[in-house]
């Protein structure tokens, strides 16, 4: 088999890895409500058809069920996330959720694993450096909190991607006009990926950190359907907006923490700086939005 054919089959699997069939469905008698039916679950009470005598397999399934992994494997979903990130996320936000593990539970279980292993390797807690500069101290405190609370930290970081993604990918060829709640689930999946690569960068090699921007590109390209340049420039704008938001929040936090000691001139300077940053963010998003809308209309006209 040629490499080109293998790649084509792999791409077809990425798009649609699941196949469902009604062939061979047997008739079952529900042990719970005595209803006779065909299928995998009783339509009356919802009990699974494979319920039978309690075996060691039943014990194992109950143990997995404690972590919510009875029917939707965490490890299988993570494997899917590594090989078809954008398509898996697209399946989930479009309602095809039967084969996907909950992204919220996924992030916090991955974070728990990260904490247990990294604390076992190096149990020394991370502490910030004592500095006199207010902004630097606040930034170091934030980094300290993010490192010691990886689940909440990664979720906080990725949530800043939701608004710019919603604006800049609003007219995408695939999954256009996605909603802000859908954007939250997109970033929960990406947060799990980010935490996995951070874990491997700390335990194996720092080169895994470079997979984070690469996977953002792959996931966004698969999810939204833009080509190389269309995905790249939008992601670059999102990263710039994200950085500006972080700087703005640090400046606001510094102003609030020292508001009683600042002079009027200092407070005015902070307010002007924050307003300027917010205005810059608005301009970036507005220009990106207009370009996305214009190119989308041009594409629609060309395909008619």
Number of C-alpha atoms within 10 A of each C-alpha: 5 7 8 9 10 11 11 12 12 15 13 11 13 18 16 13 13 8 5 5 6 8 6 8 11 11 12 18 13 21 14 13 12 12 13 13 17 15 14 15 16 21 14 13 12 12 15 16 18 10 12 9 7 8 9 9 9 13 11 11 15 14 13 16 14 9 13 17 17 14 13 17 18 23 12 13 20 22 12 19 21 15 17 24 27 28 22 29 27 23 18 21 18 12 8 12 15 11 17 21 20 20 23 17 16 24 25 19 16 21 23 15 14 19 19 12 14 15 13 10 10 9 11 9 10 12 13 15 11 9 11 8 9 16 17 15 17 18 19 17 15 14 16 17 16 17 17 15 14 21 23 16 20 22 22 15 14 18 18 19 19 20 17 25 21 19 20 25 27 20 21 21 16 16 16 14 13 19 14 14 11 17 18 21 19 27 25 25 26 25 30 25 23 22 22 21 22 22 22 15 16 13 13 11 12 14 13 17 18 12 16 19 13 10 21 19 19 18 26 24 22 22 24 22 18 17 12 11 10 16 22 16 13 23 21 12 18 24 16 15 23 21 14 17 17 15 16 19 15 20 20 16 16 19 21 12 13 12 13 9 10 13 11 10 9 13 17 12 13 17 15 12 15 21 13 13 18 16 12 14 20 14 12 17 21 14 12 20 19 13 14 20 17 13 14 16 12 11 12 11 9 8 6 5
